[in-house]
Amino acid sequence: MNHQNTLNQDSSLIWSYWLNMGALLAVCGSLAIAFYWQIAFGEMPCPLCQLQRVGLILAGIGFMLNLRYGPSAVHYAIILASALAGAATSMRQDLLHIAPGDAGYGTALFGLHFYTWGFISFVVMMVFCCVMLCIDRNNMKTTVNAVLTGLAAIVIYFFFALATANVVSSVMVCKFGPCPDNPTEYLWKF
C-alpha cells in the first residue's frame, strides 16, 4: 500500500512539473507577444498595460519557484495574488473602454485588445492554481527535492530575459517618473 502511494505521489509530481512548465511557457509567450507588438508595431504600453506585465512577471516567478523547488502553497499564493491584481488591472482597463464608440487602446489581436486577453489569462491562472492545489495537496506535505532539468533551466532563463527586457522597456517609456497616459514615444533613448 505504501509503495502504491509513493508511485501516485511521483506521478502527480511529474504532472505538476510539466503543468507548471507549461504555465511558465504561457507567461513567457504572453510577455513575448506584448513585447514583440511594442517593438514591431510601435505600440507603447500604457501605465495599466505595464501593471499587467508586472502581474505576469510576478505570476511567472511563482511558476518558476514551483519548477525549481517543487510545489508549494506559498508559490501558488504568489501566483494567485499576482493574477488577482492583474485581473483587477485588466478589468479596470476594459471598463475604461466599454463605452459605445470607444475603439479601445491599441490594436486588437484576434478581435480582442491585449488588456482583454490579459483578463482572460489572469482568470485562467486563478483556475489553474485552484486545480493545482488539489493535484499537489499530497506533495506539499513532504519535502520535495525538485530536479532542475535542462529544459526547465532554459525556460527559466528565457523568462528572466523577458522580464529584464520589459523592465528596461518600462524605464525607456516612463524614464524615472510618472508614465504618460497614452505614450507615443520613448522618453529615455539610448
N, C-alpha and C positions, 0 to 999 in steps of 0.2 A: 504494500500500500504506500509506504514511504517512497519507494522507487518511482511509482507512478506519479506521485505528487511532484517529485523532482523533474520528471520528464515534462509534465504540464507547465511547471514554472519555467523551464528552459524554453519551451515552445512559445509561451507568452512573452518571454524576454526577446526572443527573435522577432516576433510580431511587433512588439513595442519599438525595438531598434529600427526596423525598416519603416514603420509608420512615422516615427519621429524624423527619420532621414527624409522621407517624402515630404513631410510638413516643412522642414527646413529648406528643402529644394523649392517648394512652392513660395515660401517667403523670399528666397533669392530670386525666383522668377518674377515676382511682383516688383521687387526693388529694381531689378534689371530692366524690366519693361518701362517703368516710370522714368528711370534714369536715361534709357535709350530715347524715349519720347522727348525728354528735355533736351538732349544733345542733338538728335537728328532733326527734330521739328521745331526747336526753339521754344518749347512750351515751358515757361518758367513756373516752378511750383509756388503757389500762394502760401501764406502762413499756415492755413488749415491743411494744405497738402503736405507741408513739411512735418506737421504734427502727426499726420497719418503715417508718414515714413518713419518717424520716431517710434510709433506704436508697432510697426512691422519689425523694426530692428530690435526692440525690446522683447517682442514675442519670439523672434529668432534666437535671441540669447537663451530663452527658456528651452527651446527645442535643442539648441546646441548643448546645453547643460545635461539634458536627458541623454543625448548621444554620448557625451564624454564621461559622465559619472553614473549613468543609469537612471531609471525613472524615479522621480521624487515628487511628492505632493507639493513641495515648495517650488519646484521648477514649473509644475503645472499652474500653480498660483501666479507665478510671474507671467506666464502666457495669458491666463485669464484676465489678470488686471490690465495687461497691455492691450488685449483685444477689446476689453470693455472701454478703455479710454479711446482707442482707435475708432471703435464703433460710434461712440458719442461724438467724436470729432467729425466723422464721415456723415453721420446723420445731421449734424449741425449744418454742414456744407450743403447737403441735399435740401434741407429746409430753406436755406438761403435762396435757392434757385428753383423753388417749387411753383412760383407764380406763373400764371399763363403768359406766354410770350417770352419768358426768360430763356435764353439759349443756354444758360449754364456757363461754367468756367472751363475753358479749354475744349479740345475736340473730344469726340466720343470714340470709344473702342467697342466694336460690336454693338453699337446702339446705346451704350451706357457710358456716362462720364467716369473718370477714374475714381472719384470720390464715392460713386455708387458701387463700383466694383470693390472699393475698399470696405464699404459697409458689409457687403455680402461676404467678403473674405474674413472679416473680423467675426461675424456671426458663425461662419463655418469653423473658425478656430475655437470659438467657445464650445460648440457642439463637439468638436474633436477632443477637446480637453475633458469634457464630461465622459465621453466614451472611453478615453484612455485611462482615466482614473478608475473606471470599472475594470478594464483589462489588467492594469498594473497594480491593482489593490493588493495582491499577494506578493508581488515583487518588492513592494516598498517596506515590508515588514523585516526583511533581511538586508544585509549589506550586499550590494551588487558590485562586483568588480567589472565594470564595462571595459571592453577591449576596443580601443580606437583603431578601427580598420583604416586602410589607406584611402578608401573611398570616403569615409566619414571625415578624415583629415582634409581631403581635397574640398569637400563641401563646406567645411568649417572655414577654411582659408578663403574660399570664394565668398562666403558670407561676410567675413571680415573686410575683404577688399571692397565689396559693395557698400558696406556700412561706412567705411572710410571715405569712399568716393562721394556718398551722399552727405557726409559731414562737410567735406571740402566744398561741395556744391552749395550747401546752405550758407556757408561763410561767404562764398562768392556772391550769392543772391542778396544776402542781408548785410554784408560786411559784419560789423560787430555791434550793430544797433537794431532797432525795430525793423522788421521786414515790411516792404511795401505791400499794400493790399493787392494790387494787380501788377506784379513785377513784369517789366518788359525787357530789361537788360540786367546784366551782372553789374552790381555796384562796385565790386572789387575785381579788378582784372590783373592778370599777370603781365 
